[in-house]
Amino acid sequence: MIKLFLKAKHWQLFLLVMVVPIIIQFILFATVFRNSNFNGIFILILLIGLIPVFVLLGWFWAIAIGLNDRLHDGIKMNLKRFKLFWTIPLIYFSLLIFLFISNGGLRFVSEGGGEVGVIVLLHLLSMFSMFYCLNFCAKTLKAIELKRNVTFSDYASEFFLIWFFVIGIWVFQPKINAISQGTDENNDQILDQF
């Protein structure tokens, strides 16, 4: 699975994260007006909305884990912490889907209850975790490029480009493709192309 993300083209990831979910959601919204089962449609829309989240998490995993062996000696990244923060959004979204499906979709939101408080806390923790993963990936890419430990000022542009995936994917995925196909000896030549 890691190699699939590392070898994917930028336009393929863009289609999976942006275009396909939007088209499917437009189709589902159009059926809402013709269907009386709004809760069922809402759950489908929610499930389709998870496609970009899981593609992004897969992309983060591929960068952090798949390119870790490209880091030069002396550069250590805390993969255990990354894996911990990476699993938090998975748990959050799985719990969210389970609660929506088991409690009747929108009725769950309107009735509230103790689960809503847990979801709010998990949502905030999940947001922090996604930013941590985003930061980790930006740092990994810049450390591979510079062949040294880096600070945030070194990789701030990478951080923001990955955060704004719509733009960043066109910049980073070709680099990721080249790094994953190259060897350590020719990484300098590969990265100089960009």
N, C-alpha and C positions, 0 to 999 in steps of 0.2 A: 504494500500500500504506500509506503514511503516513496519508493521509486516512481510510482505512478504520479504523485504530486511533484516530485523533483523533475520529472521529464515532461510534465504537462506544459503546453504552450500558454502564454498569457491570455490569449483570446478564449481558450477553453475554460480556464478558471473564471474569467470575466462572465462568460455565458452561464456557467453553473451558479455563480453567486448573484448575478444581477438580472440577467435577461430571462432565464427559464422561470425562476420564482415569480417574477413580475407578470409574465404572460399567464402563468397558471392562476395566479391570484385574480387577474382581470377576468378570466373565464369563470372562476368561482364566484366573484362578486356579481357577475352578470346572471348567474343561476340563482343567486339569493333572491332576486326580485321575482323569479318564477317559481320558487320553492318555499313552502311554508316551514320547513325544518331548518330554521336559522341556526340552532345550536349545532347540528351536524355539519353544516357548511362552515360555521365558525371554527370548529375543531379541525376541519380539513385545511382551512386557511392558515391556522396556527401550525399545523404539521408541515405545510408547504413552506412556511416562513422559516422553518428550522433547517431547510436545505443550505442556505448561505452560512448559517452558524456552524453546521457540521463540516462544510467545505473549508471554512476559515480555520476551524480547529484542526482539521486534517493538514491544512497547509502549514499552520504553526508547528505541528508535530513533525512534519517532514523537514522543515527548516532546522528546528532545534535538535532533533534526534538524528535525522539523516545527514546533516552537514557537520555534526559535532566532530567527526573524525577528520575533518578538513582543518580544524583549529591547529595551530602550530604548537610545538612543545612549550610548556610553561603557561599556556593559557587554559585556565580551568573555569568551566561554567558549571553552575550547580544544577545538574539535570534532575536530581531528586526533587528539589523545590519547584522546578518547572513542571514536572509531572504532577505534583500535588496541585498546583494552581491550575493546571490544564484540566484536571478531573472535576474541579468545582463547577464550571459551567455545564459539564455533562450531567452531573448530578442534579443541578438546578433545573435544566431543561427537561430532564426525564421526570423529575418530581412535578414540574409544572404541567406537563402533558398528562401524567397520571391523574393529578387532581382535577384537571379540566374534564377529562373523559369520565372519571368515576363519579364526579359531582354534577354532571349536567352542563358543562360549558359555562355560558354566561350567567346562569342561575348561581353558580358558585361565586362569581365575582360580586353579584348584587347582594347575596346573603352575607358575605364576609365570613367571619369566624376566626378562629385561631390560626388557621392555615394561611390566611392573608398576611398576618404579621410575619410568619416564617418565610413566606415567599418574598416579602419586601426585604428582609434581612439577607436571604439567599441571593436576591437580585443585586443588592449592593455588593455583596461578596463576589458574585459572579462578574460584575463589572470590573472590580479591582483585579480579579484574576485574569480577565481578558487583557487588561492593560499591562499586567505583568508579563503575560505571554507575548504580547506585541513588543514590549520592551526587550524581552529576552531574544526574540528573533532578530530585531534590528541590531542588537549588540553582537549577536553571533555573526551576522553577515558582515558587519564592519570589522570585527576582530579577524575574520578570515581575510578580508581585503587588506588590512593594515599589518597583519601578522604580529599583533601585540595586544595587550590588555587595553581596553578603551574605556573612556568616560562618556557620560551622556552628551557632552558637548561634541564629542567625535561622531556620534551616531544620531544626533537629534533630527537631522533631515530624513534619515532612514526611518526613524520612529514615526514621524508625521506622515511620511509617504505610505508606510504600511497601515497606519491608522486610517488614512483616506484611501482605502483599498482600490477604489475606482480609478485612481490615478496611479497609485504605487504599483499595482500589479503589472502595468505596462513597463515599468522601470526594472522591477526586481526579478520577475520571473525569468527573463532572458539571462540575467546574471546567475540565478539559481540553476538554470539549465546548464550553463557553461561550467559552473563550479562542480556540479554533480557529475558531469561527463569528463572533466579534466582531471589531471593529477596535480599533486602539490607543487611539482616542479614548474608547471606551466600556468598556475593560477594567476601569476602576475600578468602574463600576456593576455589571458582571458579577461581579467578585470579591467585592463587598460583599454580594451575595445569599447567599454561602456563609459 
